[in-house]
Amino acid sequence: MSEQLPPLITLLGPTAAGKTALSLALAERFDGEIVSADSRLIYRGMDIGTAKPTPAEQARVPHHLLDVTTPDRPLTMAEYQRMAYAAIDDIHQRGRIPFLVGGSALYLRAVIEGLRIPEVPPNPKLRAELEAFAEAEGHAALHQRLAELDPVGAAQIDGRNVRRVVRALEIVLETGQPKSALEGADPPPYHILRLGLEVERETLHTRIVERVHQMVDAGLVEETARLLAVGYAPNLPALSSLGYREIGQHLRGELTLEEAVERICIETNRFVRHQSTWFRRMADVCWIEWNRPSRDAVVESVGLFLRGGGASDRDSTG
């Protein structure tokens, strides 16, 4: 029956693994369009530090869910999920193939697993109180408050991630129910091929260093300065994210540019390890060893999948 469902091809992988280049090649080959699953590509004006597809790359293949909001207005996960489904369904209606591409595990899971996401609107006053508590008592004390109210949810959240702990507390305090009790999954009506890019660690480290230097050469410092100059606060989630945080410290005189670049490289490698942990928990991913000449094998696998052939989600293309 799954072969009768409309197709969705997912391409995931860590930062700097080569997702953009491969997704463009596949979308061009199979008359596709790309739906971004990246939590930072949604922001307008944040182009260099997010490695957003260039105007030339966007001209090659239609892209969706880029530049949909401003850095001071994050999307909720429920908003992203609705927008992604709308984009995918629109692509299907026009007879083309959607490619869901990105490195944000929660965005990817929200779409391909159909996560049920509690739609609790933000409560700025409550959030400020919880953030002040974390600042005064420490992130461990805040996490303990969550553990008392929602032990299942607390066990799934790193206590150092204050933003996620605050959100989970906000949900349980606003609804009277733990976030974990409100969640679940309703798989979407798509026939999904899950492709994952993996790169040998040393090679990926080299790519990360090269990418960070390319970003600086392309104007990352100037881009960050422009964002701050128009009034976006440096503690916004967008501007306290990887790359912009360190360049902001440089602009405030807290780091030299060389120190900021080194720190971005270190933190990016740490983030990649975190990404890999999340990706490995995702089921039915065909992992591609991208340090080998495997593009032809990937194209063949995607073609077989789209023809309704026996390409199992668990088959390896590497």
Secondary structure in CASP SS format (residue, H / E / C, confidence):
PFRMAT SS
TARGET T0000
AUTHOR 0000-0000-0000
METHOD secondary structure of the structure
MODEL  1
M C 1.00
S H 1.00
E H 1.00
Q H 1.00
L C 1.00
P C 1.00
P E 1.00
L E 1.00
I E 1.00
T E 1.00
L E 1.00
L E 1.00
G C 1.00
P C 1.00
T C 1.00
A C 1.00
A C 1.00
G C 1.00
K H 1.00
T H 1.00
A H 1.00
L H 1.00
S H 1.00
L H 1.00
A H 1.00
L H 1.00
A H 1.00
E H 1.00
R H 1.00
F C 1.00
D C 1.00
G E 1.00
E E 1.00
I E 1.00
V E 1.00
S E 1.00
A C 1.00
D C 1.00
S C 1.00
R C 1.00
L C 1.00
I C 1.00
Y E 1.00
R C 1.00
G C 1.00
M C 1.00
D C 1.00
I C 1.00
G C 1.00
T C 1.00
A C 1.00
K C 1.00
P C 1.00
T C 1.00
P H 1.00
A H 1.00
E H 1.00
Q H 1.00
A H 1.00
R H 1.00
V C 1.00
P C 1.00
H E 1.00
H E 1.00
L C 1.00
L C 1.00
D C 1.00
V C 1.00
T E 1.00
T C 1.00
P C 1.00
D C 1.00
R C 1.00
P C 1.00
L C 1.00
T C 1.00
M H 1.00
A H 1.00
E H 1.00
Y H 1.00
Q H 1.00
R H 1.00
M H 1.00
A H 1.00
Y H 1.00
A H 1.00
A H 1.00
I H 1.00
D H 1.00
D H 1.00
I H 1.00
H H 1.00
Q H 1.00
R C 1.00
G C 1.00
R C 1.00
I E 1.00
P E 1.00
F E 1.00
L E 1.00
V E 1.00
G E 1.00
G C 1.00
S C 1.00
A H 1.00
L H 1.00
Y H 1.00
L H 1.00
R H 1.00
A H 1.00
V H 1.00
I H 1.00
E C 1.00
G C 1.00
L E 1.00
R E 1.00
I C 1.00
P C 1.00
E C 1.00
V C 1.00
P C 1.00
P C 1.00
N C 1.00
P H 1.00
K H 1.00
L H 1.00
R H 1.00
A H 1.00
E H 1.00
L H 1.00
E H 1.00
A H 1.00
F H 1.00
A H 1.00
E H 1.00
A H 1.00
E H 1.00
G C 1.00
H H 1.00
A H 1.00
A H 1.00
L H 1.00
H H 1.00
Q H 1.00
R H 1.00
L H 1.00
A H 1.00
E H 1.00
L H 1.00
D C 1.00
P H 1.00
V H 1.00
G H 1.00
A H 1.00
A H 1.00
Q C 1.00
I C 1.00
D C 1.00
G C 1.00
R C 1.00
N C 1.00
V H 1.00
R H 1.00
R H 1.00
V H 1.00
V H 1.00
R H 1.00
A H 1.00
L H 1.00
E H 1.00
I H 1.00
V H 1.00
L H 1.00
E H 1.00
T H 1.00
G C 1.00
Q C 1.00
P C 1.00
K H 1.00
S H 1.00
A H 1.00
L H 1.00
E C 1.00
G E 1.00
A E 1.00
D C 1.00
P C 1.00
P C 1.00
P C 1.00
Y C 1.00
H E 1.00
I E 1.00
L E 1.00
R E 1.00
L E 1.00
G E 1.00
L E 1.00
E E 1.00
V C 1.00
E C 1.00
R H 1.00
E H 1.00
T H 1.00
L H 1.00
H H 1.00
T H 1.00
R H 1.00
I H 1.00
V H 1.00
E H 1.00
R H 1.00
V H 1.00
H H 1.00
Q H 1.00
M H 1.00
V H 1.00
D H 1.00
A H 1.00
G C 1.00
L H 1.00
V H 1.00
E H 1.00
E H 1.00
T H 1.00
A H 1.00
R H 1.00
L H 1.00
L H 1.00
A H 1.00
V C 1.00
G C 1.00
Y C 1.00
A C 1.00
P C 1.00
N C 1.00
L C 1.00
P C 1.00
A C 1.00
L C 1.00
S C 1.00
S C 1.00
L C 1.00
G C 1.00
Y H 1.00
R H 1.00
E H 1.00
I H 1.00
G H 1.00
Q H 1.00
H H 1.00
L H 1.00
R C 1.00
G C 1.00
E C 1.00
L C 1.00
T C 1.00
L H 1.00
E H 1.00
E H 1.00
A H 1.00
V H 1.00
E H 1.00
R H 1.00
I H 1.00
C H 1.00
I H 1.00
E H 1.00
T H 1.00
N H 1.00
R H 1.00
F H 1.00
V H 1.00
R H 1.00
H H 1.00
Q H 1.00
S H 1.00
T H 1.00
W H 1.00
F H 1.00
R H 1.00
R C 1.00
M C 1.00
A C 1.00
D C 1.00
V C 1.00
C E 1.00
W E 1.00
I E 1.00
E E 1.00
W C 1.00
N C 1.00
R C 1.00
P C 1.00
S C 1.00
R H 1.00
D H 1.00
A H 1.00
V H 1.00
V H 1.00
E H 1.00
S H 1.00
V H 1.00
G H 1.00
L H 1.00
F H 1.00
L H 1.00
R C 1.00
G C 1.00
G C 1.00
G C 1.00
A C 1.00
S C 1.00
D C 1.00
R C 1.00
D C 1.00
S C 1.00
T C 1.00
G C 1.00
END
